Amino acid sequence: MLEDEFLKEFGFKLKLYRLKRNYTQAQLGEMVDISEHRISQIENGKCNLTLKTVNKIANALDISSAKLFMFDE
């Protein structure tokens, strides 16, 4: 999988789980101490993030970090 595809798939999964929790981008950003703009960039596959940030996001969404990387579900 190409890097751009990977980032887009990750962003799609993040958005899916965020919407399942009925969180806005601003709410999620506040929970993980990053900006709403950064959440938007991640969801649109426009930026990389650290594993530490992935873990913070997963914890805020009450899911395992691995779920954000399961693109074939």
PEKAHU-V150587 format. One record per residue. N is the residue number from 1. SS is DSSP state (A for helix, B for strand, O for the rest). PHI is phi in radians with two decimals (none if undefined). Layout:
n=<N | N>
ss=<SS | SS>
phi=<PHI | PHI>
This chain:
n=<1 | 2 | 3 | 4 | 5 | 6 | 7 | 8 | 9 | 10 | 11 | 12 | 13 | 14 | 15 | 16 | 17 | 18 | 19 | 20 | 21 | 22 | 23 | 24 | 25 | 26 | 27 | 28 | 29 | 30 | 31 | 32 | 33 | 34 | 35 | 36 | 37 | 38 | 39 | 40 | 41 | 42 | 43 | 44 | 45 | 46 | 47 | 48 | 49 | 50 | 51 | 52 | 53 | 54 | 55 | 56 | 57 | 58 | 59 | 60 | 61 | 62 | 63 | 64 | 65 | 66 | 67 | 68 | 69 | 70 | 71 | 72 | 73>
ss=<O | O | A | A | A | A | A | A | A | A | A | A | A | A | A | A | A | A | A | A | O | O | O | O | A | A | A | A | A | A | A | A | O | O | O | A | A | A | A | A | A | A | A | O | O | O | O | O | O | O | A | A | A | A | A | A | A | A | A | A | A | O | O | O | A | A | A | A | A | O | O | O | O>
phi=<none | -1.24 | -1.01 | -1.07 | -1.11 | -1.05 | -1.12 | -1.17 | -1.12 | -1.08 | -1.05 | -1.06 | -1.11 | -1.03 | -1.07 | -1.00 | -1.24 | -1.12 | -1.18 | -1.02 | -1.54 | 1.02 | -1.69 | -1.42 | -1.07 | -1.12 | -1.10 | -1.12 | -1.01 | -1.13 | -1.14 | -1.92 | 1.10 | -2.35 | -1.28 | -1.03 | -1.06 | -1.15 | -1.03 | -1.06 | -1.07 | -1.11 | -1.11 | -1.65 | 1.18 | -1.74 | -2.67 | -1.46 | -2.53 | -1.41 | -1.11 | -1.07 | -1.20 | -1.01 | -1.10 | -1.08 | -1.13 | -1.04 | -1.08 | -1.12 | -1.54 | 1.02 | -2.34 | -1.37 | -1.00 | -1.02 | -1.06 | -1.26 | -1.85 | -1.58 | -1.47 | -1.64 | -1.36>
